């Protein structure tokens, strides 16, 4: 099939490259010429394991351009995957989506094209985009005769750092439209993934337990709500573990064991029960905020979702409080933060807990030292005020520190020879912000081990 993907951000790029790998003819449109040039040269503008390898394997079916006229005409499917940042009131800012829809309408010429909202958009956005497409198409001079189109929703459920596997071997695929023909087209587009009939990439074999993928085919509004409901539930789960973690600390329980005991219940599951400094990234914060904003339009409140957001923000403050309780005075203290990206295997700094922790420490007069194995280049661009505090090496970060905080659980940090660093510190205080280190081992090595909960 012929596919156009508008936007080569995290979602759009993963979608376009994966579909090209499956054999579809894909054109990715992005207005950033520098990004298009980089991708055309086979280089990836984001850090995502395996993406450049997949770019190479999919190259024969993949084109990058800045022109809608190069990608939209003749397309069976047009994915719109532009950014939808939060506006001041918490609702998504849809100006980029509007602009993309208007531009797509100016280039449509096929007998039937499915225009897919791939961006995370509020419930009802499918109808809104459909109206924009039709209004813009009507305003065209010399409109191609016989051109038909319809809108669908196909929410993404990608985990940064695992995006390719989540695309090719997903838990499920959700498609929503009020037009039956659209659902048929998308069913055909995703058939290789649904039936798992494709040959896996050379670097990412098919999991043994994946032989077919469930397809949820529904209406527009339901597909849109599925995305928000899923992300909000995962955010709730993390915040619940963190809230229980604070109680565990008060009563002398081990939150790691509590979470393990909860997670073995098949009705609950073990994933997203890891206590720590909380979630970050582009999805959970933005989507929970948007869900609350959407509910308010219907005079509904979302007290559980609001509480999850409050608990998450509180975790970052608790990390600083734990340091202050231990050091008594933060002014003049050197504190190192290991990890800047909001999670491992990505360079994404959006809503990263490390940023709030670093700024809070600086506001209290502490001196911070920062390190990340991957995200430093992006950090210098996006956080110029904090960039001077970057440490070039892990050894330099530990040197003369009064405390070190493990903020992001990069494998590089978990595999450190921790014994060599304890002697570099002024006082060997180690705050485990993710509850991933062996507390007893750290104590045997000479660290004073602290945890956010405990």
KOLMIDREN-475771 format. One record per residue (C-alpha): residue number from 1; residue in three letters; x negated, y negated, z negated. Coordinates in Angstrom, 1 decimal, m for minus. Last residue first. Layout:
<atoms>
[NUM, "ALA", [X, Y, Z]]
...
</atoms>
This chain:
<atoms>
[454, "UNK", [m12.3, m3.7, m53.0]]
[453, "UNK", [m10.4, m5.2, m50.1]]
[452, "UNK", [m12.8, m7.5, m48.2]]
[451, "UNK", [m15.6, m5.1, m49.2]]
[450, "UNK", [m18.8, m5.7, m51.2]]
[449, "UNK", [m22.0, m3.7, m51.4]]
[448, "UNK", [m24.9, m5.0, m53.4]]
[447, "UNK", [m27.6, m3.6, m51.2]]
[446, "UNK", [m30.5, m1.5, m52.5]]
[445, "UNK", [m30.7, 1.4, m50.1]]
[444, "UNK", [m28.7, 3.5, m52.6]]
[443, "UNK", [m26.0, 0.9, m52.6]]
[442, "UNK", [m25.7, 1.0, m48.8]]
[441, "UNK", [m25.5, 4.8, m49.0]]
[440, "UNK", [m22.7, 4.6, m51.5]]
[439, "UNK", [m20.7, 2.1, m49.5]]
[438, "UNK", [m21.0, 4.0, m46.2]]
[437, "UNK", [m20.2, 1.3, m43.7]]
[436, "UNK", [m16.9, 0.9, m41.8]]
[435, "UNK", [m14.8, m1.1, m44.2]]
[434, "UNK", [m14.4, m3.9, m41.5]]
[433, "UNK", [m15.7, m7.0, m43.3]]
[432, "UNK", [m18.4, m5.1, m45.1]]
[431, "UNK", [m19.9, m7.8, m47.3]]
[430, "UNK", [m23.6, m7.1, m48.0]]
[429, "UNK", [m25.5, m8.9, m50.8]]
[428, "UNK", [m29.2, m8.3, m50.8]]
[427, "UNK", [m30.4, m11.5, m52.4]]
[426, "UNK", [m33.2, m13.4, m50.7]]
[425, "UNK", [m33.0, m11.0, m47.8]]
[424, "UNK", [m35.9, m9.4, m45.9]]
[423, "UNK", [m36.3, m6.5, m48.3]]
[422, "UNK", [m32.8, m5.2, m47.5]]
[421, "UNK", [m33.5, m5.3, m43.8]]
[420, "UNK", [m35.7, m2.2, m43.2]]
[419, "UNK", [m33.3, 0.1, m45.1]]
[418, "UNK", [m30.4, m0.8, m42.8]]
[417, "UNK", [m31.9, 1.1, m39.9]]
[416, "UNK", [m29.1, m0.1, m37.7]]
[415, "UNK", [m26.6, 2.4, m36.1]]
[414, "UNK", [m23.5, 0.7, m37.4]]
[413, "UNK", [m24.8, m2.7, m36.1]]
[412, "UNK", [m25.4, m1.5, m32.6]]
[411, "UNK", [m22.1, 0.3, m32.6]]
[410, "UNK", [m20.4, m3.1, m33.0]]
[409, "UNK", [m18.2, m3.3, m36.0]]
[408, "UNK", [m17.5, m7.1, m35.9]]
[407, "UNK", [m17.6, m9.1, m39.1]]
[406, "UNK", [m20.4, m7.4, m41.0]]
[405, "UNK", [m21.2, m10.2, m43.5]]
[404, "UNK", [m24.7, m10.9, m44.8]]
[403, "UNK", [m25.6, m12.6, m48.1]]
[402, "UNK", [m28.2, m14.8, m49.7]]
[401, "UNK", [m30.2, m14.7, m46.4]]
[400, "UNK", [m34.0, m15.2, m46.5]]
[399, "UNK", [m34.5, m13.2, m43.2]]
[398, "UNK", [m31.4, m11.2, m42.3]]
[397, "UNK", [m30.6, m13.3, m39.2]]
[396, "UNK", [m34.2, m13.3, m38.1]]
[395, "UNK", [m34.4, m9.5, m38.2]]
[394, "UNK", [m31.1, m9.3, m36.2]]
[393, "UNK", [m32.7, m11.3, m33.4]]
[392, "UNK", [m32.1, m14.6, m31.6]]
[391, "UNK", [m30.1, m16.1, m34.5]]
[390, "UNK", [m27.3, m18.5, m33.5]]
[389, "UNK", [m26.6, m21.5, m35.8]]
[388, "UNK", [m27.2, m24.0, m33.0]]
[387, "UNK", [m24.2, m22.5, m31.1]]
[386, "UNK", [m21.7, m23.5, m33.7]]
[385, "UNK", [m20.8, m26.9, m32.2]]
[384, "UNK", [m21.2, m25.6, m28.7]]
[383, "UNK", [m18.5, m22.9, m29.3]]
[382, "UNK", [m17.2, m22.1, m25.8]]
[381, "UNK", [m20.4, m22.4, m23.8]]
[380, "UNK", [m22.8, m21.1, m26.4]]
[379, "UNK", [m20.4, m18.4, m27.4]]
[378, "UNK", [m20.1, m17.1, m23.8]]
[377, "UNK", [m23.9, m16.6, m23.7]]
[376, "UNK", [m23.9, m15.1, m27.3]]
[375, "UNK", [m21.1, m12.5, m26.7]]
[374, "UNK", [m23.1, m9.4, m26.2]]
[373, "UNK", [m25.3, m8.3, m29.2]]
[372, "UNK", [m23.8, m10.8, m31.5]]
[371, "UNK", [m25.6, m12.9, m34.2]]
[370, "UNK", [m24.9, m15.9, m36.4]]
[369, "UNK", [m26.7, m17.6, m39.2]]
[368, "UNK", [m24.7, m19.9, m41.5]]
[367, "UNK", [m25.8, m22.6, m44.0]]
[366, "UNK", [m23.2, m23.1, m46.8]]
[365, "UNK", [m21.8, m26.5, m47.6]]
[364, "UNK", [m18.1, m25.5, m48.2]]
[363, "UNK", [m17.1, m26.7, m44.7]]
[362, "UNK", [m19.9, m24.6, m43.2]]
[361, "UNK", [m18.5, m21.5, m44.9]]
[360, "UNK", [m15.0, m22.3, m43.6]]
[359, "UNK", [m16.4, m22.9, m40.1]]
[358, "UNK", [m18.2, m19.5, m40.1]]
[357, "UNK", [m15.3, m17.6, m41.4]]
[356, "UNK", [m12.9, m19.2, m38.9]]
[355, "UNK", [m15.2, m18.4, m36.0]]
[354, "UNK", [m16.0, m14.9, m37.2]]
[353, "UNK", [m12.3, m14.0, m37.2]]
[352, "UNK", [m12.2, m14.3, m33.4]]
[351, "UNK", [m9.1, m16.2, m32.2]]
[350, "UNK", [m10.4, m16.0, m28.6]]
[349, "UNK", [m14.1, m15.0, m28.7]]
[348, "UNK", [m13.9, m12.3, m25.9]]
[347, "UNK", [m17.4, m10.8, m25.3]]
[346, "UNK", [m16.0, m7.3, m25.4]]
[345, "UNK", [m17.2, m3.9, m26.5]]
[344, "UNK", [m16.6, m4.5, m30.2]]
[343, "UNK", [m13.8, m6.7, m31.5]]
[342, "UNK", [m13.1, m10.4, m32.0]]
[341, "UNK", [m16.5, m11.3, m30.6]]
[340, "UNK", [m18.8, m12.9, m33.1]]
[339, "UNK", [m20.6, m10.0, m34.8]]
[338, "UNK", [m23.0, m10.0, m37.8]]
[337, "UNK", [m22.5, m13.1, m39.8]]
[336, "UNK", [m25.5, m14.3, m41.9]]
[335, "UNK", [m25.1, m16.4, m45.0]]
[334, "UNK", [m27.7, m18.9, m46.3]]
[333, "UNK", [m26.7, m20.6, m49.4]]
[332, "UNK", [m27.0, m24.4, m49.7]]
[331, "UNK", [m23.5, m24.9, m51.1]]
[330, "UNK", [m21.9, m21.6, m51.6]]
[329, "UNK", [m21.9, m21.6, m55.4]]
[328, "UNK", [m20.6, m18.7, m57.5]]
[327, "UNK", [m22.6, m16.2, m55.3]]
[326, "UNK", [m20.3, m13.2, m55.9]]
[325, "UNK", [m16.9, m15.0, m56.3]]
[324, "UNK", [m17.9, m17.3, m53.4]]
[323, "UNK", [m18.7, m14.4, m51.1]]
[322, "UNK", [m15.4, m12.7, m52.0]]
[321, "UNK", [m13.6, m16.1, m51.4]]
[320, "UNK", [m15.1, m16.3, m47.9]]
[319, "UNK", [m13.8, m12.9, m47.0]]
[318, "UNK", [m10.4, m13.7, m48.6]]
[317, "UNK", [m10.0, m16.7, m46.3]]
[316, "UNK", [m10.3, m14.5, m43.2]]
[315, "UNK", [m7.8, m12.0, m44.7]]
[314, "UNK", [m5.3, m14.8, m45.3]]
[313, "UNK", [m4.9, m15.4, m41.6]]
[312, "UNK", [m3.8, m11.8, m41.1]]
[311, "UNK", [m1.5, m11.9, m44.1]]
[310, "UNK", [0.3, m15.0, m42.7]]
[309, "UNK", [0.6, m13.5, m39.2]]
[308, "UNK", [2.1, m10.3, m40.6]]
[307, "UNK", [4.5, m12.3, m42.8]]
[306, "UNK", [5.8, m14.2, m39.8]]
[305, "UNK", [6.4, m10.9, m38.0]]
[304, "UNK", [8.4, m9.6, m41.0]]
[303, "UNK", [10.3, m12.8, m41.3]]
[302, "UNK", [11.4, m12.9, m37.6]]
[301, "UNK", [14.2, m15.5, m37.7]]
[300, "UNK", [17.1, m15.7, m35.3]]
[299, "UNK", [18.9, m18.8, m34.1]]
[298, "UNK", [18.7, m17.6, m30.4]]
[297, "UNK", [16.0, m20.0, m29.5]]
[296, "UNK", [14.3, m19.1, m32.8]]
[295, "UNK", [13.9, m15.6, m31.6]]
[294, "UNK", [11.8, m16.8, m28.6]]
[293, "UNK", [9.5, m18.8, m30.9]]
[292, "UNK", [9.0, m15.9, m33.3]]
[291, "UNK", [8.2, m13.6, m30.3]]
[290, "UNK", [5.9, m16.2, m28.9]]
[289, "UNK", [3.9, m16.5, m32.1]]
[288, "UNK", [3.6, m12.7, m32.4]]
[287, "UNK", [2.5, m12.6, m28.7]]
[286, "UNK", [m0.2, m15.3, m29.1]]
[285, "UNK", [m1.7, m13.9, m32.3]]
[284, "UNK", [m1.6, m10.3, m31.1]]
[283, "UNK", [m2.8, m10.9, m27.6]]
[282, "UNK", [m5.7, m13.2, m27.1]]
[281, "UNK", [m8.2, m11.8, m29.6]]
[280, "UNK", [m8.0, m11.6, m33.4]]
[279, "UNK", [m7.0, m9.0, m35.9]]
[278, "UNK", [m7.9, m8.9, m39.6]]
[277, "UNK", [m10.9, m9.4, m41.9]]
[276, "UNK", [m10.8, m5.7, m42.9]]
[275, "UNK", [m8.5, m2.7, m43.4]]
[274, "UNK", [m8.3, m0.1, m40.7]]
[273, "UNK", [m4.7, 1.1, m40.2]]
[272, "UNK", [m4.5, 0.4, m36.5]]
[271, "UNK", [m4.7, 4.1, m35.6]]
[270, "UNK", [m4.1, 6.7, m38.2]]
[269, "UNK", [m0.5, 7.8, m37.4]]
[268, "UNK", [2.7, 6.8, m39.1]]
[267, "UNK", [5.3, 9.5, m38.3]]
[266, "UNK", [2.5, 12.0, m38.0]]
[265, "UNK", [1.5, 11.4, m41.6]]
[264, "UNK", [m2.3, 11.8, m41.5]]
[263, "UNK", [m2.4, 8.0, m41.3]]
[262, "UNK", [m1.1, 7.4, m44.8]]
[261, "UNK", [m3.8, 9.6, m46.4]]
[260, "UNK", [m6.5, 8.0, m44.3]]
[259, "UNK", [m5.2, 4.5, m45.2]]
[258, "UNK", [m5.3, 5.3, m48.9]]
[257, "UNK", [m8.7, 6.9, m48.6]]
[256, "UNK", [m10.1, 3.7, m47.0]]
[255, "UNK", [m8.2, 1.6, m49.5]]
[254, "UNK", [m10.0, 3.2, m52.4]]
[253, "UNK", [m7.9, 2.6, m55.5]]
[252, "UNK", [m8.9, 0.5, m58.5]]
[251, "UNK", [m5.5, m1.1, m59.2]]
[250, "UNK", [m6.4, m4.6, m58.1]]
[249, "UNK", [m8.5, m3.5, m55.1]]
[248, "UNK", [m5.8, m1.2, m53.9]]
[247, "UNK", [m3.3, m4.1, m54.1]]
[246, "UNK", [m5.5, m6.1, m51.7]]
[245, "UNK", [m5.8, m3.1, m49.4]]
[244, "UNK", [m2.1, m2.7, m49.3]]
[243, "UNK", [m1.9, m6.1, m47.8]]
[242, "UNK", [m4.7, m5.2, m45.3]]
[241, "UNK", [m3.0, m2.0, m44.3]]
[240, "UNK", [0.3, m3.9, m43.8]]
[239, "UNK", [m1.6, m6.6, m41.7]]
[238, "UNK", [m2.9, m3.9, m39.4]]
[237, "UNK", [0.4, m2.2, m39.0]]
[236, "UNK", [2.2, m5.5, m38.4]]
[235, "UNK", [m0.2, m6.4, m35.6]]
[234, "UNK", [0.5, m3.1, m34.0]]
[233, "UNK", [4.2, m3.7, m34.3]]
[232, "UNK", [3.9, m7.2, m32.8]]
[231, "UNK", [2.0, m5.8, m29.8]]
[230, "UNK", [4.7, m3.2, m29.1]]
[229, "UNK", [7.6, m5.5, m29.6]]
[228, "UNK", [6.1, m8.2, m27.3]]
[227, "UNK", [5.4, m5.7, m24.5]]
[226, "UNK", [8.8, m3.9, m24.8]]
[225, "UNK", [10.6, m7.2, m24.7]]
[224, "UNK", [9.5, m8.0, m21.2]]
[223, "UNK", [10.4, m4.5, m20.0]]
[222, "UNK", [13.8, m4.8, m21.7]]
[221, "UNK", [14.6, m8.1, m20.1]]
[220, "UNK", [13.8, m6.9, m16.6]]
[219, "UNK", [15.7, m3.7, m16.6]]
[218, "UNK", [14.2, m0.2, m17.0]]
[217, "UNK", [11.8, 2.4, m15.7]]
[216, "UNK", [9.6, 3.8, m18.4]]
[215, "UNK", [7.1, 6.2, m16.6]]
[214, "UNK", [5.3, 8.9, m18.7]]
[213, "UNK", [1.8, 9.8, m17.5]]
[212, "UNK", [0.9, 13.3, m16.3]]
[211, "UNK", [m2.1, 15.6, m16.8]]
[210, "UNK", [m3.9, 13.8, m19.7]]
[209, "UNK", [m4.9, 16.2, m22.5]]
[208, "UNK", [m8.3, 17.0, m21.0]]
[207, "UNK", [m9.3, 13.3, m20.7]]
[206, "UNK", [m10.1, 12.4, m17.0]]
[205, "UNK", [m13.7, 11.6, m16.5]]
[204, "UNK", [m15.1, 8.1, m16.6]]
[203, "UNK", [m18.5, 7.4, m14.9]]
[202, "UNK", [m17.9, 9.1, m11.5]]
[201, "UNK", [m14.4, 7.6, m11.3]]
[200, "UNK", [m11.6, 10.2, m11.5]]
[199, "UNK", [m10.3, 11.8, m8.3]]
[198, "UNK", [m6.6, 10.8, m8.0]]
[197, "UNK", [m3.6, 13.2, m8.6]]
[196, "UNK", [m2.8, 12.1, m12.1]]
[195, "UNK", [0.9, 12.4, m11.4]]
[194, "UNK", [1.8, 9.0, m13.0]]
[193, "UNK", [m1.6, 7.6, m12.0]]
[192, "UNK", [m1.3, 8.6, m8.3]]
[191, "UNK", [2.4, 7.6, m8.3]]
[190, "UNK", [1.7, 4.0, m9.5]]
[189, "UNK", [2.5, 2.3, m6.2]]
[188, "UNK", [5.3, 4.7, m5.4]]
[187, "UNK", [7.1, 3.9, m8.7]]
[186, "UNK", [6.4, 0.3, m8.1]]
[185, "UNK", [8.2, 0.4, m4.7]]
[184, "UNK", [11.1, 2.4, m6.1]]
[183, "UNK", [11.5, 0.0, m9.0]]
[182, "UNK", [11.6, m2.9, m6.6]]
[181, "UNK", [14.3, m1.2, m4.5]]
[180, "UNK", [16.5, m0.8, m7.6]]
[179, "UNK", [16.6, m4.6, m8.2]]
[178, "UNK", [17.2, m5.6, m11.8]]
[177, "UNK", [13.6, m4.9, m12.5]]
[176, "UNK", [11.4, m3.4, m15.2]]
[175, "UNK", [8.3, m1.2, m15.0]]
[174, "UNK", [6.5, 0.3, m18.0]]
[173, "UNK", [3.7, 2.8, m17.5]]
[172, "UNK", [2.8, 5.1, m20.4]]
[171, "UNK", [0.0, 6.3, m22.7]]
[170, "UNK", [m2.4, 5.2, m20.0]]
[169, "UNK", [m5.1, 7.2, m18.2]]
[168, "UNK", [m6.1, 5.0, m15.2]]
[167, "UNK", [m5.3, 1.7, m16.8]]
[166, "UNK", [m6.1, 2.4, m20.4]]
[165, "UNK", [m9.3, 4.1, m19.2]]
[164, "UNK", [m10.3, 1.0, m17.3]]
[163, "UNK", [m9.4, m1.4, m20.1]]
[162, "UNK", [m11.4, 0.3, m23.0]]
[161, "UNK", [m13.5, m2.6, m24.2]]
[160, "UNK", [m10.5, m4.9, m24.3]]
[159, "UNK", [m7.5, m2.7, m25.0]]
[158, "UNK", [m4.9, m2.8, m22.2]]
[157, "UNK", [m1.2, m2.5, m22.6]]
[156, "UNK", [0.0, m4.4, m19.5]]
[155, "UNK", [3.5, m5.4, m18.8]]
[154, "UNK", [5.1, m4.6, m15.4]]
[153, "UNK", [8.0, m6.9, m14.9]]
[152, "UNK", [9.8, m7.2, m11.5]]
[151, "UNK", [10.9, m9.9, m9.2]]
[150, "UNK", [12.5, m9.5, m5.7]]
[149, "UNK", [11.5, m10.3, m2.2]]
[148, "UNK", [12.9, m10.5, 1.3]]
[147, "UNK", [11.6, m12.0, 4.5]]
[146, "UNK", [13.8, m11.2, 7.5]]
[145, "UNK", [13.0, m14.4, 9.4]]
[144, "UNK", [9.8, m16.2, 8.5]]
[143, "UNK", [10.6, m19.7, 7.1]]
[142, "UNK", [9.8, m22.4, 9.7]]
[141, "UNK", [9.7, m25.2, 7.1]]
[140, "UNK", [9.5, m24.0, 3.5]]
[139, "UNK", [11.9, m25.6, 0.9]]
[138, "UNK", [13.9, m22.4, 0.8]]
[137, "UNK", [10.9, m20.4, m0.3]]
[136, "UNK", [10.2, m22.9, m3.2]]
[135, "UNK", [13.8, m22.6, m4.5]]
[134, "UNK", [13.8, m18.8, m4.1]]
[133, "UNK", [10.4, m18.3, m5.8]]
[132, "UNK", [11.3, m20.7, m8.7]]
[131, "UNK", [14.6, m18.9, m9.3]]
[130, "UNK", [12.9, m15.5, m9.3]]
[129, "UNK", [10.3, m16.8, m11.7]]
[128, "UNK", [13.0, m17.9, m14.1]]
[127, "UNK", [14.9, m14.6, m13.9]]
[126, "UNK", [11.7, m12.7, m14.7]]
[125, "UNK", [10.9, m15.2, m17.4]]
[124, "UNK", [13.9, m14.2, m19.4]]
[123, "UNK", [12.0, m12.7, m22.3]]
[122, "UNK", [8.8, m14.6, m22.6]]
[121, "UNK", [5.7, m13.8, m20.5]]
[120, "UNK", [2.7, m11.6, m20.9]]
[119, "UNK", [1.1, m11.8, m17.5]]
[118, "UNK", [1.8, m9.0, m15.1]]
[117, "UNK", [5.0, m10.6, m13.7]]
[116, "UNK", [5.4, m8.7, m10.5]]
[115, "UNK", [6.6, m10.1, m7.1]]
[114, "UNK", [7.9, m7.1, m5.1]]
[113, "UNK", [7.7, m7.8, m1.4]]
[112, "UNK", [10.2, m6.7, 1.2]]
[111, "UNK", [10.3, m7.5, 5.0]]
[110, "UNK", [7.1, m9.5, 4.5]]
[109, "UNK", [6.4, m13.2, 5.0]]
[108, "UNK", [5.7, m14.7, 1.6]]
[107, "UNK", [3.0, m17.5, 1.7]]
[106, "UNK", [4.8, m20.5, 0.4]]
[105, "UNK", [6.6, m18.4, m2.2]]
[104, "UNK", [3.2, m17.2, m3.6]]
[103, "UNK", [2.2, m20.9, m4.2]]
[102, "UNK", [5.4, m21.7, m6.1]]
[101, "UNK", [5.0, m18.6, m8.2]]
[100, "UNK", [1.4, m19.4, m9.0]]
[99, "UNK", [2.3, m23.0, m10.0]]
[98, "UNK", [5.1, m21.8, m12.2]]
[97, "UNK", [2.9, m19.2, m13.9]]
[96, "UNK", [0.2, m21.8, m14.5]]
[95, "UNK", [2.7, m24.1, m16.1]]
[94, "UNK", [4.1, m21.4, m18.3]]
[93, "UNK", [2.7, m22.5, m21.7]]
[92, "UNK", [3.9, m19.7, m24.0]]
[91, "UNK", [6.0, m20.7, m27.0]]
[90, "UNK", [4.2, m21.4, m30.3]]
[89, "UNK", [5.4, m25.0, m30.7]]
[88, "UNK", [2.1, m26.5, m29.6]]
[87, "UNK", [2.0, m24.3, m26.4]]
[86, "UNK", [0.4, m20.9, m26.5]]
[85, "UNK", [m1.6, m19.8, m23.4]]
[84, "UNK", [0.0, m18.0, m20.4]]
[83, "UNK", [m3.0, m17.2, m18.2]]
[82, "UNK", [m2.4, m15.9, m14.7]]
[81, "UNK", [m1.7, m12.3, m13.7]]
[80, "UNK", [0.9, m12.6, m11.0]]
[79, "UNK", [1.0, m9.2, m9.1]]
[78, "UNK", [2.1, m9.3, m5.5]]
[77, "UNK", [3.4, m6.0, m4.1]]
[76, "UNK", [4.1, m4.9, m0.6]]
[75, "UNK", [1.8, m7.6, 0.7]]
[74, "UNK", [2.3, m8.7, 4.4]]
[73, "UNK", [1.3, m12.3, 3.7]]
[72, "UNK", [0.2, m12.7, 0.0]]
[71, "UNK", [m3.6, m12.2, 0.1]]
[70, "UNK", [m5.3, m14.4, 2.6]]
[69, "UNK", [m2.7, m17.1, 2.6]]
[68, "UNK", [m3.0, m17.3, m1.2]]
[67, "UNK", [m6.5, m18.6, m0.6]]
[66, "UNK", [m9.3, m18.5, m3.2]]
[65, "UNK", [m10.5, m15.1, m2.0]]
[64, "UNK", [m11.7, m11.7, m3.3]]
[63, "UNK", [m11.3, m8.5, m1.2]]
[62, "UNK", [m11.2, m4.9, m2.3]]
[61, "UNK", [m10.6, m1.6, m0.5]]
[60, "UNK", [m14.2, m0.9, 0.5]]
[59, "UNK", [m15.5, m2.2, m2.9]]
[58, "UNK", [m13.6, 0.3, m5.1]]
[57, "UNK", [m16.6, 2.4, m6.2]]
[56, "UNK", [m18.8, m0.7, m6.6]]
[55, "UNK", [m16.1, m2.6, m8.6]]
[54, "UNK", [m15.7, 0.5, m10.7]]
[53, "UNK", [m19.3, 0.4, m11.7]]
[52, "UNK", [m19.1, m3.3, m12.4]]
[51, "UNK", [m16.1, m2.7, m14.6]]
[50, "UNK", [m17.7, 0.2, m16.6]]
[49, "UNK", [m17.8, m1.5, m19.9]]
[48, "UNK", [m16.0, m4.9, m19.9]]
[47, "UNK", [m17.9, m8.1, m20.3]]
[46, "UNK", [m16.3, m10.7, m18.1]]
[45, "UNK", [m17.5, m12.5, m14.9]]
[44, "UNK", [m18.2, m9.1, m13.2]]
[43, "UNK", [m20.8, m8.9, m10.5]]
[42, "UNK", [m20.2, m7.2, m7.2]]
[41, "UNK", [m21.3, m10.0, m4.9]]
[40, "UNK", [m17.6, m10.7, m4.0]]
[39, "UNK", [m17.0, m10.9, m7.8]]
[38, "UNK", [m19.6, m13.6, m8.3]]
[37, "UNK", [m18.4, m15.6, m5.2]]
[36, "UNK", [m14.7, m15.4, m6.4]]
[35, "UNK", [m15.8, m16.6, m9.9]]
[34, "UNK", [m17.7, m19.5, m8.4]]
[33, "UNK", [m14.7, m20.4, m6.2]]
[32, "UNK", [m12.3, m20.6, m9.1]]
[31, "UNK", [m8.8, m20.7, m7.4]]
[30, "UNK", [m8.4, m16.9, m7.8]]
[29, "UNK", [m6.7, m14.5, m5.4]]
[28, "UNK", [m7.5, m10.8, m5.5]]
[27, "UNK", [m6.8, m8.8, m2.3]]
[26, "UNK", [m6.1, m5.1, m2.6]]
[25, "UNK", [m5.7, m2.3, 0.0]]
[24, "UNK", [m4.6, 0.6, m2.1]]
[23, "UNK", [m6.9, 3.6, m2.4]]
[22, "UNK", [m6.9, 4.4, m6.2]]
[21, "UNK", [m10.1, 2.4, m6.6]]
[20, "UNK", [m8.3, m0.6, m5.1]]
[19, "UNK", [m5.6, m0.2, m7.7]]
[18, "UNK", [m8.2, m0.1, m10.5]]
[17, "UNK", [m10.0, m3.2, m9.1]]
[16, "UNK", [m6.8, m5.2, m8.9]]
[15, "UNK", [m5.4, m4.3, m12.3]]
[14, "UNK", [m8.7, m4.7, m14.2]]
[13, "UNK", [m9.2, m8.1, m12.5]]
[12, "UNK", [m5.7, m9.3, m13.1]]
[11, "UNK", [m5.7, m8.3, m16.8]]
[10, "UNK", [m9.1, m9.8, m17.8]]
[9, "UNK", [m8.9, m12.8, m15.6]]
[8, "UNK", [m8.9, m12.5, m11.9]]
[7, "UNK", [m5.6, m14.3, m11.1]]
[6, "UNK", [m3.1, m13.6, m8.4]]
[5, "UNK", [m3.3, m9.9, m7.4]]
[4, "UNK", [m2.2, m9.0, m3.9]]
[3, "UNK", [m1.4, m5.4, m2.9]]
[2, "UNK", [m1.0, m3.6, 0.4]]
[1, "UNK", [0.0, 0.0, 0.0]]
</atoms>
